[in-house]
Amino acid sequence: MNRPTITIVDYGAGNLNSVKKAFDYLGADVVVTTQPAAVAAADKIVLPGVGHFSALGALENTGLRDAVLQAASAGKPLLGICLGMQWLFAGSDEAPECAGAGIFAGQCRPFPSSVKSPHVGWNSLAVREGSRLLREVAPESFVYFTHSFQAPVVAATTAATEYGTRFSAVVEQGNIFGVQFHPEKSWKVGLRILWNFCELNSDDPSLLGANSRTADRC
C-alpha cells in the first residue's frame, strides 16, 4: 500500500487514540493536529467525535471548521466518524445553536421514546450496492454503535440500520464520507472500512486493489 497521510482533527471531543491506532495498524502515516494550517494541507482528513454535539462549536472557535471545509471543497477525502458524521448534516436537535456543515440535508434527531437511549451495541448494515467506503464489506455485517442522536436517511446514504427507527449508518458523496458507528471498534469490518478510505485516490475517488497482506488483516 502507498502510505497515505491521514490527518486526524483534534477539536477536543474525539476518540483520537483508538482511531490513530487503527490507522497505524493499517500502515498509514497519521498526524493528529489542532492546527487549521495542517488540516488545510492534509491529503486525507478524519473528523472523529464522541459526546455532545455542542463540542463541535470548537471547530468554529479555532478556525478548524473553515480549514476542513476548504480542504473538502478542494477534493480532499474527508471521513466523519460518529459525531463527526453528524456534523456533516445541517445540525442536531441536541445543540440547535451549533450549526453543522450542511453538506447533507436534514437534522439529527433523538431516538424515539420506544427504545433506550443512548444506542450502544452492534447493529447490522443494510448496504447499498456501489458503495466505495464499504467495498468488500459483506451485506448485513455488524458494526459497533454508541450514540444518542441519529441522522436521517438521505440520497447519499449507502448503508442504513434500525434502532427504533431507520437511520443513516454510512453516507458518501464525492470525496465526503461519514459513518455513524465506530470503525476503530468494529474489528475486521471496521478495519476494512478504514483501509478503503486509505486507498481512495484524491484525484479520482476510487479504490485501488488491496495487497494480500492487508487483505488478510481485514
Phi, psi and omega in degrees: 000136169293129186283102178283155172265117179259118179260114180264125184276122178258104177244017173093007183221020184255154172275066194293319187296315180294320179295315179299315180300322179295316178291323175302315181300325181279356176091014179277152167277128187238134174237129173254127188217152170251004190260122178304323182297323179291324177293317181298329182267003187291154171279312178221144187238137173239128178246095179275184176167140172222155177105209187275143183300333181297338179300336180291347175301336178297333177298320180290317186291335185256356184085001181290328180303308180298321181296317179296314183291324177293318178296318179295320178296333178278000176096007178289132177299132181234129178240118174262132181245126177057251178301327178296325175290318180299327178298334180292343179271182185294326182169192182217142174297342180293329179211078185302335181284350184253111183283142171276183181287335179073019178290323175246141181287153174109161184247142174281133187238160174288162175289154178296157184293349181286348180235157179287138177233137010285160173278113181230123177143191186262129176231152179272155182257129168270101191267132176274137182298140176098000178295131177281322181291331184257022178302130180067017170264123184293143174304145180068019173297148181262140177224165189260125180248148165206105184194157181251344180235155185225147182267146181291159171283127183230178181300330181276359180291124178249353170205140179232164174213175183229136170205091186079331177203165178270133183215167181287129173257329178219136172232147175205136181208110184061239181264009182254128183226149175211144175229131180284329180277181179253099180297329181292349178243013187249027173056220188294325178296315179296319178296322177298319181295316178294323176299316179300321177295319178302325186271359175298136179268121184299329182281329181215095189299085176216167185264144172267163180288139177281142175281166190294326183297314182284328176299324177294323179296321190259000000 
